[in-house]
């Protein structure tokens, strides 16, 4: 055969080789029943692609298939795919039936990464009624547990007697418990344990049973139950290195790292060696709790056992120390890592650089990068460069970041005096190439300090440099330009970003929309809204509201209403706030009927006005004398199940009194109380004054006294008006009593000429009344009346 291979290698196309192979007699085949014959030739066929297999040869081999040969082939094929293909082929051959060993050989290959295929394999075993020994059944159950198929394991176990001719014993129970434990199915495991005790007796529970139960409670996060099992194992002397390691890892995951350390100490006392995994888990556990000193203690313990730390472990320690601002210790561990020939990755280097910058130690950054970035990819070096730029921006040194970036883009070799921080950072790294993130960092930083001209210049440099930039950068700059009323430049940048392939977002459009609204440009706003509609973006209501308000306040009512109509045509439904803004503007310019039309339009579109909007309309209608429309608004509120407030009732009661309809006002007052809407001082004041205006003074007195019992006091002017109403109505005694109270109050706000006039009017009438003139004389003697009468003379009157 060696000669043939040499000849074939020399000239596989020669006629000599063809003739030689043609006359060469075939080697005698071993007896068909030979296991080595079957295994050798089946391996040869099923190691090939399916299309190149010899069908005739496979038919000859199939006639002599045996379960041991199939098991041997499955174990020796190059991959699980080849093995599964062969397994299914064998299952289709007439007269052949898989044994429990061939099933398990296949299950062993599928247990780690192919749960779906393993689940089907278990179903096939049940369907085939393949007889199994307890040992074979237990192995299959463990495979199912490893694949994360506890339910399938339970189904196979429960069907074993009827379908697999296997009576479960304590071993198979333990294997099932192991499968349930891996999935943390504690309740199921407890039920199966009780079943095991019933069928196999108390003596069936052994070390392996409790080990599975311990693992189950650990995976299920039930520390108290896990500890109970551990104590039981300790009493039987069944605690070994595996058990202690399992529990230590569980304690660490539960955040009970101190308990895990105690278990490790117990292992060492018993002469057991903690595994590398155990100590590694503890290091990470302490680091997660930010107990870096304890993490380093476990790290040092690893070194005493000769375990070698990897990059993730060094990383978690260094990051933890940097987070606690223990930069010196972080540098020492970093040097230990490098001496151990563990190469830092870009993430670790970024964390350390960020720590240096956070402490303001820019001087060390440059040498550190130049020393450690040699083995990094160019893109990773740029990432470190960006960390420095971000650090400068965060430290308020945006100008330095700007000059550092432009030195790379424009080829400037130096940085101006007074801005030397960080200038030397990349002195020995001339090949570092800024990317879109670099420009994003600096442009956003310039926007924060409102250096918009520098930001625009940098965007121009960026385009020339061949970078298209980032969305955030464009959004920030467009927003700031619009905020600074530089809308034209914002639009220019907006078009530029689209040309570069950066897709504007809703924020981008609304920034421009805000700038347009500030300029009160409804036509420009409508044009932009059409583009937003085309691109599936919605305008922010606050901008729409601003536009409507500004147009209304400027008296451009028609344009405001036209803008709202355009929004509706484009499918943007203005909300209640926008409509309310329009109504408010209309009301303040006296366009009450137009405001009423807006409200009717809201109702037609299913936008029910808010209580505030209704209150606004009711107040306006009342003050303009359109009391019926005000009442209609109240009725609409009630129909829409919006609860009127004290403001609603106060406006209406005042309006009804002003319209000379006090009886309706009284009815409404009681209705307000019935609705559990308690009147306040403003409501009482309006009601008392309104009743007085209608000539219902004695009724007003009743509500005045009610008001006083609730702790509300009329303001001085309203009280003086009420006093004169009482006097005019013939109740001089009550009028005098109230006047005395008013004059004895602090009159610091009594310099209003109208108030002085009301005092004088009341004094004049009361002085002529025999019932009250003595009281007036006393007030004169005390100087209270003379002081009040001179309050209005500060202006020379």
Secondary structure, 3 states (H helix, E strand, C coil): CHHHHHHHHHCCCCHHHHHHHHHCCCCCCCCCCCHHHHHHHHHHHHCCCHHHCCHHHHHHHHCCCCHHHHHHHHHHCCCHHHHHHHHHHHHCCCCCCCCHHHHHHHHHHHCCCCHHHHHHHHHHHHHHCCCCCHHHHHHHHHHHHHCCCHHHHHHHHHHHHHHCCCCCCHHHHHHHHHHHHHCCCHHHHHHHHHHHHHHHCHHHCCHHHHHHHHHHHHHHCCHHHHHHHHHHHHHHCCCCHHHHHHHHHHHHHCCCHHHHHHHHHHHHHCCCCCCHHHHHHHHHHHHHCCCHHHHHHHHHHHHHCCCCCCHHHHHHHHHHHHHCCCHHHHHHHHHHHHHCCCCCCHHHHHHHHHHHHHCCCCHHHHHHHHHHCCCCCHHHHHHHHHHHHHHHHHCCCHHHHHHHHHHHHCCCCCCCCCCCCCCCCCCCCCCCCCCHHHHHHHHHHHHHCCCHHHHHHHHHHHHHHCCCCCHHHHHHHHHHHHHCCCHHHHHHHHHHHHHCCCCCCHHHHHHHHHHHHHCCCHHHHHHHHHHHHHCCCCCCHHHHHHHHHHHHHCCCHHHHHHHHHHHHHCCCCCCHHHHHHHHHHHHHCCCHHHHHHHHHHHHHCCCCCCHHHHHHHHHHHHHCCCHHHHHHHHHHHHHCCCCCCHHHHHHHHHHHHHCCCHHHHHHHHHHHHHCCCCCCHHHHHHHHHHHHHCCCHHHHHHHHHHHHHCCCCCCHHHHHHHHHHHHHCCCHHHHHHHHHHHHHCCCCCCCCHHHHHHHHHHHHHHHHCCCCHHHHHHHHHCCHHHHHHCHHHCCCC
